[in-house]
Amino acid sequence: MIGLHFFSPVPRMELVEVILGEQTSPVTLAHTLDLAARLRKTPIVVHDSPGFYTSRIFCAYIDEGMAMLAEGVAPALIENAARQAGFATSPLAVTDEVSLDLQQRVVAQAVADGLPEHFLRRHAQDVIARMNALGRLGRKSGGGFHEFPAGGPKHLWPGLAQLYPPSREQPSVDEVKARLLTIQALESARCVEEGVIRAAADADLGAVLGWLSGMDRRHPVVHRNGRAARVREPVRAAGRSSRRAVPPSAGLRERARLGEQFHARPGPGALGILTAPAGMGS
């Protein structure tokens, strides 16, 4: 058993997530990587887990956008800061595309499956539930966080100002950018520590090809410059504009204490990007 997770729109997106089961053989993995090459896709290999790797980081991103909206951060600020940070699509806009009723079903399934608290997306649940109650499910219903007028460009729904009034004091663009980047960095680090994804390089590759195509390459999603020792800086930057604390994992704090890097320094002539699957030749 092995999984292939393609990205939308499939003809244009280069990335494919290859998902290993508990007993997937190296031969099956080899055949699957060969298929990905013939399809001209770039694979990253992950282990089976709720959300795999990419969907888990994607949910962290859109949930943070919804959490900021609920806190009173102006929706235009959230969306513009995300685009300035290099995200291919801003969090409220991309949630409209994938639909809010899907998000509600995902949350309900996580609860029904008895998943740990970390997967229940509580900081976004209120926004998801209220938008569903209003029937504003996104593009599919004609409107969500945005309006989709026939023959005209989409724009933010004016009703958001009544639903979630913007606070008098707004964070800076840099604070919102840092918060969106930080939440993904922390979640990516957890995925590496939990063995969901096998290498930090694969996590960065998935981010750049999956949703950070415009991202400055000096800012990989696992951590800026791959240095865990700098963990304290973005955590503080995110915390200034947020009422909820998002602490780094114990493993990330230990890396920071020891000054360890996620990425090993490649030797002369080494690419230092992808690692060969266990039990296979390079």
C-alpha positions in Angstrom: 0.0 0.0 0.0 1.3 3.4 -1.0 -0.3 6.8 -1.5 0.1 9.6 -4.0 -1.2 13.1 -3.1 -1.3 15.5 -6.1 -1.8 19.2 -5.8 -4.3 21.4 -7.6 -4.2 22.3 -10.4 -2.5 19.0 -11.2 -1.2 19.9 -14.7 0.6 22.9 -13.3 1.8 21.8 -9.9 5.1 20.0 -9.8 4.9 18.6 -6.3 3.5 15.1 -5.4 3.5 13.7 -1.9 4.3 10.0 -1.7 2.8 8.5 1.5 4.2 5.3 3.0 2.1 2.8 4.9 3.4 0.8 7.9 4.6 -2.0 5.6 5.3 -0.3 2.3 8.3 -2.1 0.7 11.3 -0.4 -0.7 10.4 -1.9 -4.1 7.0 -0.4 -4.1 8.5 3.0 -3.1 11.0 2.7 -6.0 8.3 2.0 -8.5 6.2 4.9 -7.2 9.2 7.3 -7.4 9.8 6.1 -11.0 6.1 6.8 -11.8 6.5 10.3 -10.3 9.5 10.9 -12.5 7.6 9.8 -15.6 4.8 12.1 -14.7 7.4 14.9 -14.4 6.6 15.5 -10.8 8.9 16.2 -7.9 8.2 13.8 -5.0 8.6 14.2 -1.3 8.3 11.0 0.8 6.2 11.2 4.0 4.7 8.7 6.5 0.9 8.2 7.0 -0.4 10.7 9.5 -3.5 13.0 9.8 -3.0 15.5 7.1 0.2 13.9 6.0 2.7 16.8 5.8 1.5 19.3 3.3 -2.2 19.4 4.4 -1.1 19.7 8.0 1.0 22.8 7.2 -1.7 24.1 4.9 -4.3 23.9 7.7 -1.9 25.6 10.1 -1.6 28.5 7.6 -5.4 29.0 6.9 -6.3 28.5 10.5 -3.9 31.2 11.5 -5.5 33.6 9.0 -8.9 32.8 10.5 -7.6 33.1 14.1 -6.3 36.6 13.2 -9.6 37.6 11.7 -11.4 36.5 14.9 -8.9 38.5 17.0 -9.8 41.7 15.1 -6.9 41.9 12.6 -8.2 43.6 9.4 -8.9 41.0 6.7 -7.2 43.2 4.0 -4.1 43.3 6.2 -4.0 39.5 6.6 -4.4 38.9 2.9 -1.9 41.6 1.7 0.7 40.6 4.3 0.5 36.9 3.1 1.1 37.9 -0.5 4.0 40.2 0.5 5.5 37.2 2.5 5.6 35.2 -0.7 2.6 32.9 -0.3 1.1 31.9 -3.6 -2.4 32.6 -2.3 -3.5 34.4 0.8 -5.1 32.4 3.7 -8.7 33.7 3.5 -8.7 33.5 -0.3 -7.4 30.0 -0.5 -9.9 28.9 2.1 -12.7 30.2 -0.1 -11.3 28.1 -3.0 -11.2 24.8 -1.0 -14.5 25.7 0.7 -15.5 26.2 4.3 -17.9 23.3 4.5 -14.9 21.0 3.7 -13.1 22.6 6.7 -16.1 21.9 8.9 -16.2 18.3 7.8 -12.5 17.9 8.5 -12.9 19.2 12.0 -15.9 17.0 12.6 -14.0 13.9 11.4 -11.0 14.8 13.6 -13.3 14.9 16.6 -15.1 11.7 15.6 -11.7 9.9 15.1 -10.6 11.0 18.6 -7.5 12.7 17.3 -5.3 14.6 19.8 -6.2 18.2 20.7 -3.5 19.5 18.4 -5.5 18.3 15.3 -8.9 19.8 16.4 -8.1 23.3 15.1 -10.0 25.0 18.0 -8.6 28.5 17.3 -10.3 28.4 13.8 -13.5 26.5 14.8 -15.6 29.6 15.6 -14.9 31.2 12.2 -15.5 28.0 10.3 -18.8 27.4 12.2 -20.1 31.0 11.7 -19.3 31.1 8.0 -21.1 27.7 7.5 -24.1 28.9 9.5 -24.4 31.9 7.2 -24.1 29.7 4.1 -20.9 31.5 3.0 -18.9 28.5 2.0 -16.5 30.1 -0.5 -16.5 30.3 -4.3 -18.7 27.2 -4.6 -21.6 29.1 -2.9 -21.0 32.4 -4.6 -19.3 34.0 -1.5 -17.2 33.3 1.6 -14.7 35.7 3.0 -14.7 37.1 -0.5 -17.5 38.1 -2.9 -17.4 36.6 -6.4 -19.4 38.9 -8.6 -20.3 37.6 -12.1 -18.1 39.4 -14.6 -16.0 41.2 -12.0 -13.0 40.6 -9.8 -13.4 39.0 -6.4 -13.2 41.3 -3.4 -13.4 40.9 0.4 -16.9 40.6 1.7 -18.0 43.9 3.4 -20.0 41.9 5.9 -16.7 40.7 7.6 -16.5 44.1 9.3 -19.7 43.5 11.1 -19.0 39.8 11.8 -15.5 40.4 13.1 -15.0 44.1 13.7 -11.3 45.2 13.2 -9.5 46.3 16.4 -8.5 49.9 16.8 -4.9 48.9 17.1 -3.6 46.8 14.2 -0.4 44.8 14.0 2.2 45.8 11.5 2.5 44.1 8.1 5.8 42.5 9.3 4.1 41.1 12.4 1.4 39.4 10.4 4.0 38.1 7.9 6.1 36.7 10.8 3.1 35.1 12.4 2.0 33.3 9.2 5.6 32.1 8.6 6.2 31.1 12.2 3.1 28.9 12.6 4.2 26.9 9.6 7.8 26.8 10.8 6.8 25.4 14.2 4.4 22.8 12.6 7.0 21.7 10.1 9.5 21.2 12.9 7.0 19.0 14.7 6.5 17.0 11.6 10.2 16.4 11.3 10.5 15.5 15.0 7.5 13.1 14.8 8.9 11.3 11.8 6.0 12.4 9.5 8.5 13.7 7.1 12.0 12.2 7.0 14.2 15.2 6.4 14.1 18.9 6.9 15.2 19.3 3.2 12.1 17.4 2.1 10.0 19.7 4.2 11.5 22.8 2.7 11.2 21.4 -0.8 7.5 20.6 -0.3 6.9 24.2 1.0 8.7 25.9 -1.9 7.0 23.8 -4.6 3.6 23.5 -2.9 2.7 27.0 -1.6 5.8 29.2 -1.4 6.7 29.5 -5.0 7.4 33.2 -4.7 9.2 32.8 -1.4 12.6 34.3 -0.8 14.9 31.2 -0.7 16.6 32.6 2.4 13.5 31.8 4.4 12.8 28.0 4.3 9.7 26.9 6.1 11.4 24.6 8.6 13.4 27.6 9.8 15.2 30.6 8.5 18.6 29.6 7.3 17.9 26.2 8.8 19.1 27.4 12.2 17.1 26.2 15.1 19.1 28.5 17.3 17.1 31.5 15.9 13.8 30.0 17.1 13.3 32.6 19.8 13.1 35.6 17.4 10.1 34.6 15.2 8.2 33.2 18.2 8.5 36.7 19.9 7.5 38.4 16.6 4.4 36.3 16.3 3.5 36.8 19.9 3.3 40.5 19.8 0.1 40.5 17.6 -1.5 37.4 19.1 -3.4 36.7 22.3 -2.8 33.0 22.0 0.6 31.5 22.8 2.1 29.1 20.3 5.2 27.7 22.0 7.9 25.8 20.1 8.1 22.1 20.7 10.4 20.6 23.3 12.6 19.2 20.5 12.9 22.6 18.8 13.8 24.3 22.1 16.5 21.7 22.7 17.9 22.4 19.2 18.0 26.1 20.0 19.8 25.4 23.3 22.4 23.3 21.5 22.6 25.5 18.5 21.9 22.6 16.2 20.8 23.0 12.6 18.1 21.1 10.7 20.2 20.9 7.6 23.6 19.2 7.7 26.3 21.1 5.9 26.8 19.3 2.6 30.3 18.2 1.8 32.3 19.1 -1.4 30.3 18.1 -4.4 27.2 17.1 -2.5 23.8 18.5 -3.4 22.5 18.4 0.1 18.9 18.4 -1.1 17.2 15.0 -1.3 18.1 11.9 0.6 17.8 8.4 -0.9 15.0 6.3 0.7 16.2 3.8 3.3 17.4 0.6 1.8 17.8 2.1 -1.7 20.8 3.2 -3.6 21.3 6.9 -4.3 
